[in-house]
Amino acid sequence: MKVSMLRGKPWWTKLLNRRVQVLLDLLVLTGAFVLSYELRFDFTIPQSWLHNILIQLPYVVLLQFIALSFTGGRSFIWRYTSIAHLKSFLYASVISAALLVAMRLGLPEQFQQWRIPISVCIVDTLLAFGGALGLRVLRRSLFEKFEKRKRQKGVAGAGNGYKKPVLLIGAGRAGMVAASEIEQRGNFDLEIKGFIDDDRSKVKRTIIGEIKVLGTTADLPRLVRDLGIDHVVITIAQASRQDIQRIVATCERIPVRVRIIPGLYEILQGNVEVTRLRDVQIEDLLGREPVRLDEEGIS
């Protein structure tokens, strides 16, 4: 009990959260089943079907709940929901739908009240597991929104709240990781105005959040002038020497300061943090480590 309290919250609050999550899942599964029948009968369910629905409801909801638990859909933390978790919901929906359809086709006529119409099975599966996944996505959205506000308040309280407007050069996977890290962490004094990428198919398209690709490197002079850019950041994983030289030369002509994240490709492996922003150095332009002379031997 003391250990749980020291970690920030008593043990019973965690238990309560889990119970609330179970309750929400059951409510969504129940609501999906009822709504599927409502849709089948155009929201006018015949009296003769009400008895069948009351018999079918408990075992359908229980079957779907067990399938969701078995495939791992209920094991992950809601506020960390991601696309990777979609697989669990797909598996659970396929398993439960297959069992319900098998019961529909396999049960004899004397068990008519246990046989669910195939149309209801399909609609219920889509609504039930889509709703359960939607709950988790909503929880993550609220969590991220709350965390972002908290970080913004922390930054505003720590200083004047001014953020330097920057452009990120490179709208690939590494650029997305860098932008996400900058946006989520409150200790950056940077405000991302947009991406720059020479792939014209990405121009004007949204990459992450509300951050778009504003143009190519040829548009840099105009964008720096119009947006009042403080400096640009190279976010190209394993950028070649020629690419860095070309970008640096373009920025010097504007002129605007250019920075880079060293070893950015290692971010994708979790070995480097985005916080290691620095100015472009001679090693970046050489594409190799600088040669160290044996000054003592030469002397």
C-alpha positions as CSV (number, residue, x, y, z in Angstrom):
1,M,0.0,0.0,0.0
2,K,2.8,2.4,0.9
3,V,4.7,1.6,-2.3
4,S,1.7,2.3,-4.4
5,M,1.1,5.6,-2.7
6,L,4.7,6.6,-3.2
7,R,4.3,6.1,-6.9
8,G,1.6,8.7,-7.1
9,K,-1.7,6.9,-6.8
10,P,-3.1,4.4,-4.4
11,W,-3.7,0.9,-5.7
12,W,-7.5,1.2,-5.6
13,T,-7.5,4.0,-8.2
14,K,-5.8,1.7,-10.6
15,L,-8.4,-1.0,-9.8
16,L,-11.2,1.5,-10.3
17,N,-9.8,2.5,-13.7
18,R,-9.7,-1.1,-14.8
19,R,-13.3,-1.6,-13.7
20,V,-14.4,1.5,-15.6
21,Q,-12.6,0.2,-18.7
22,V,-14.4,-3.2,-18.4
23,L,-17.7,-1.4,-17.9
24,L,-17.1,0.8,-21.0
25,D,-16.2,-2.2,-23.1
26,L,-19.4,-4.1,-22.0
27,L,-21.5,-1.0,-22.7
28,V,-20.1,-0.6,-26.2
29,L,-20.6,-4.3,-27.0
30,T,-24.1,-4.3,-25.6
31,G,-25.0,-1.1,-27.5
32,A,-23.6,-2.4,-30.7
33,F,-25.7,-5.5,-30.5
34,V,-28.9,-3.7,-29.8
35,L,-28.2,-1.1,-32.5
36,S,-27.5,-3.8,-35.1
37,Y,-31.0,-5.2,-34.5
38,E,-32.5,-1.8,-34.6
39,L,-30.8,-1.2,-38.0
40,R,-32.0,-4.6,-39.3
41,F,-35.7,-3.7,-38.5
42,D,-35.4,0.0,-39.4
43,F,-35.6,0.9,-35.7
44,T,-38.9,-0.9,-35.2
45,I,-38.2,-4.3,-33.6
46,P,-41.2,-6.7,-33.7
47,Q,-42.4,-7.9,-30.4
48,S,-41.8,-11.5,-31.4
49,W,-38.1,-10.8,-31.6
50,L,-37.6,-9.1,-28.2
51,H,-37.5,-12.4,-26.4
52,N,-34.8,-13.8,-28.8
53,I,-32.7,-10.6,-28.4
54,L,-32.7,-10.9,-24.6
55,I,-31.6,-14.5,-24.9
56,Q,-28.8,-13.7,-27.5
57,L,-27.5,-10.6,-25.9
58,P,-25.6,-12.1,-22.9
59,Y,-23.8,-14.8,-24.7
60,V,-22.9,-12.6,-27.7
61,V,-21.4,-9.8,-25.5
62,L,-19.6,-12.4,-23.4
63,L,-18.2,-14.1,-26.5
64,Q,-17.0,-10.8,-28.0
65,F,-15.5,-9.8,-24.6
66,I,-13.6,-13.1,-24.3
67,A,-12.4,-12.8,-27.9
68,L,-11.1,-9.3,-27.3
69,S,-9.3,-10.4,-24.1
70,F,-7.9,-13.5,-25.8
71,T,-6.4,-11.6,-28.7
72,G,-4.8,-8.9,-26.4
73,G,-7.2,-6.1,-27.2
74,R,-7.8,-5.4,-23.6
75,S,-4.2,-5.8,-22.3
76,F,-2.6,-2.6,-23.5
77,I,-2.8,0.8,-21.9
78,W,-5.5,2.9,-23.5
79,R,-3.6,6.1,-23.7
80,Y,-0.8,4.4,-25.7
81,T,-3.2,3.0,-28.4
82,S,-1.5,2.8,-31.8
83,I,-2.0,1.3,-35.2
84,A,-0.1,-1.8,-34.0
85,H,-3.0,-2.6,-31.7
86,L,-5.4,-2.8,-34.6
87,K,-4.4,-6.4,-35.3
88,S,-5.9,-7.5,-32.0
89,F,-9.3,-6.1,-32.8
90,L,-9.2,-7.6,-36.3
91,Y,-8.5,-11.0,-34.9
92,A,-11.1,-10.7,-32.2
93,S,-13.8,-9.6,-34.7
94,V,-13.0,-12.5,-37.1
95,I,-13.1,-15.1,-34.3
96,S,-16.3,-13.9,-32.7
97,A,-18.1,-13.4,-36.1
98,A,-17.0,-16.8,-37.3
99,L,-18.4,-18.4,-34.2
100,L,-21.7,-16.6,-34.4
101,V,-22.2,-17.4,-38.0
102,A,-21.3,-21.0,-37.3
103,M,-24.0,-21.1,-34.6
104,R,-26.4,-19.6,-37.0
105,L,-25.8,-22.2,-39.6
106,G,-25.2,-25.2,-37.3
107,L,-27.9,-25.0,-34.7
108,P,-31.1,-26.9,-35.5
109,E,-34.5,-25.3,-35.9
110,Q,-35.6,-26.0,-32.3
111,F,-32.9,-23.5,-31.2
112,Q,-34.2,-20.8,-33.4
113,Q,-34.1,-18.2,-30.5
114,W,-30.3,-18.7,-30.2
115,R,-29.7,-18.3,-34.0
116,I,-28.6,-14.7,-34.8
117,P,-29.3,-13.4,-38.3
118,I,-26.1,-13.2,-40.4
119,S,-26.8,-9.5,-41.2
120,V,-26.9,-8.8,-37.5
121,C,-23.7,-10.7,-36.9
122,I,-21.9,-8.6,-39.5
123,V,-23.2,-5.2,-38.4
124,D,-22.7,-6.1,-34.7
125,T,-19.1,-7.1,-35.3
126,L,-18.3,-3.9,-37.1
127,L,-20.0,-1.7,-34.5
128,A,-18.8,-3.6,-31.4
129,F,-15.1,-3.8,-32.2
130,G,-15.0,-0.5,-34.0
131,G,-16.6,1.1,-31.0
132,A,-14.2,-0.6,-28.6
133,L,-11.2,0.6,-30.7
134,G,-12.8,4.1,-30.9
135,L,-12.9,4.3,-27.1
136,R,-9.2,3.7,-26.9
137,V,-8.4,6.2,-29.7
138,L,-10.5,8.8,-27.9
139,R,-8.6,8.1,-24.6
140,R,-5.3,8.5,-26.3
141,S,-6.4,11.8,-28.0
142,L,-7.6,13.2,-24.7
143,F,-4.3,12.1,-23.0
144,E,-2.2,13.7,-25.7
145,K,-4.2,16.9,-25.6
146,F,-3.9,17.1,-21.8
147,E,-0.2,16.4,-21.9
148,K,0.4,19.1,-24.5
149,R,-1.5,21.7,-22.5
150,K,0.5,20.8,-19.4
151,R,3.8,21.1,-21.3
152,Q,2.7,24.4,-22.8
153,K,1.8,25.8,-19.3
154,G,5.2,24.6,-18.0
155,V,7.1,26.3,-20.8
156,A,5.0,29.5,-20.4
157,G,5.7,29.5,-16.6
158,A,9.4,28.8,-17.1
159,G,10.1,31.7,-19.4
160,N,8.6,34.2,-21.8
161,G,7.0,31.5,-23.8
162,Y,8.6,32.6,-27.1
163,K,9.4,29.9,-29.6
164,K,11.7,30.2,-32.6
165,P,10.0,29.5,-35.9
166,V,11.8,26.8,-37.8
167,L,11.5,24.7,-40.9
168,L,12.4,21.0,-41.1
169,I,14.2,19.9,-44.2
170,G,13.2,16.3,-45.0
171,A,9.6,15.0,-44.7
172,G,10.5,11.3,-44.4
173,R,10.2,9.0,-41.5
174,A,13.0,10.6,-39.7
175,G,11.4,14.0,-40.1
176,M,8.2,12.7,-38.7
177,V,10.0,11.3,-35.6
178,A,11.8,14.6,-35.1
179,A,8.6,16.7,-35.5
180,S,6.7,14.4,-33.2
181,E,9.4,14.7,-30.5
182,I,9.6,18.5,-30.8
183,E,5.8,18.8,-30.6
184,Q,5.4,16.5,-27.7
185,R,8.2,17.7,-25.5
186,G,7.7,21.0,-23.7
187,N,11.4,21.9,-23.2
188,F,12.0,22.9,-26.9
189,D,11.9,26.6,-27.8
190,L,11.0,25.7,-31.4
191,E,7.8,26.2,-33.3
192,I,7.6,24.0,-36.5
193,K,6.2,26.1,-39.3
194,G,6.3,23.2,-41.8
195,F,8.5,20.8,-43.8
196,I,10.7,21.3,-46.8
197,D,11.1,18.3,-49.2
198,D,12.2,18.0,-52.8
199,D,9.6,15.3,-53.5
200,R,7.0,17.4,-55.2
201,S,4.3,14.8,-54.5
202,K,4.5,15.7,-50.8
203,V,4.1,19.4,-51.3
204,K,0.9,20.9,-49.6
205,R,0.2,17.6,-48.0
206,T,0.0,17.1,-44.2
207,I,2.7,15.0,-42.6
208,I,2.0,14.9,-38.9
209,G,-0.7,16.8,-37.0
210,E,-1.3,20.0,-38.8
211,I,2.3,20.3,-40.1
212,K,2.4,20.4,-43.9
213,V,5.1,20.3,-46.6
214,L,5.3,23.9,-47.6
215,G,7.6,23.5,-50.6
216,T,10.9,22.4,-51.9
217,T,14.4,23.7,-51.2
218,A,13.9,26.1,-54.1
219,D,11.1,27.8,-52.1
220,L,13.3,28.3,-49.0
221,P,14.2,32.0,-49.6
222,R,10.5,32.9,-49.9
223,L,9.4,30.8,-47.0
224,V,12.2,32.1,-44.7
225,R,11.2,35.7,-45.6
226,D,7.4,35.2,-45.3
227,L,7.4,33.1,-42.2
228,G,10.2,34.9,-40.3
229,I,12.1,31.7,-39.9
230,D,14.9,31.8,-37.3
231,H,16.7,28.7,-38.6
232,V,16.2,25.5,-40.5
233,V,16.9,21.9,-39.3
234,I,18.0,19.1,-41.5
235,T,15.9,16.0,-40.7
236,I,17.1,13.6,-43.4
237,A,18.2,10.2,-42.1
238,Q,21.7,9.4,-43.4
239,A,21.9,12.5,-45.5
240,S,24.7,12.3,-48.1
241,R,27.5,14.8,-48.2
242,Q,26.2,16.3,-51.4
243,D,22.8,16.8,-49.9
244,I,24.1,18.6,-46.9
245,Q,26.5,20.7,-48.9
246,R,23.6,21.8,-51.3
247,I,21.3,22.6,-48.4
248,V,24.0,24.6,-46.5
249,A,24.9,26.5,-49.7
250,T,21.3,27.4,-50.2
251,C,20.9,28.6,-46.6
252,E,24.1,30.7,-46.8
253,R,22.7,32.5,-49.8
254,I,19.4,33.4,-48.1
255,P,21.0,33.8,-45.5
256,V,19.6,31.7,-42.6
257,R,21.1,29.5,-39.9
258,V,21.1,25.8,-40.6
259,R,21.2,23.1,-37.9
260,I,21.3,19.3,-38.0
261,I,20.6,16.3,-35.7
262,P,23.7,14.2,-35.6
263,G,23.2,10.5,-36.5
264,L,19.5,11.1,-37.2
265,Y,19.1,7.6,-38.7
266,E,19.9,6.3,-35.2
267,I,16.7,8.0,-33.9
268,L,14.7,5.3,-35.7
269,Q,16.5,2.7,-33.6
270,G,16.1,4.6,-30.4
271,N,19.8,5.3,-30.0
272,V,19.7,9.1,-30.4
273,E,17.4,11.8,-29.0
274,V,16.1,14.7,-31.0
275,T,17.4,17.0,-28.3
276,R,20.9,16.8,-29.8
277,L,20.4,19.6,-32.2
278,R,23.6,21.3,-33.3
279,D,25.1,23.5,-36.0
280,V,26.4,21.8,-39.2
281,Q,30.0,20.9,-38.7
282,I,32.9,20.1,-41.1
283,E,32.4,16.4,-40.4
284,D,28.9,16.6,-42.0
285,L,30.3,18.2,-45.1
286,L,33.2,15.8,-45.4
287,G,31.0,12.8,-45.0
288,R,33.6,11.2,-42.8
289,E,35.5,11.8,-39.6
290,P,38.2,14.6,-39.9
291,V,41.8,13.4,-40.2
292,R,43.8,13.9,-36.9
293,L,47.4,14.7,-37.5
294,D,50.1,13.4,-35.2
295,E,51.2,16.9,-34.2
296,E,53.8,15.6,-31.7
297,G,55.5,13.4,-34.2
298,I,55.5,16.1,-36.8
299,S,57.1,18.6,-34.4
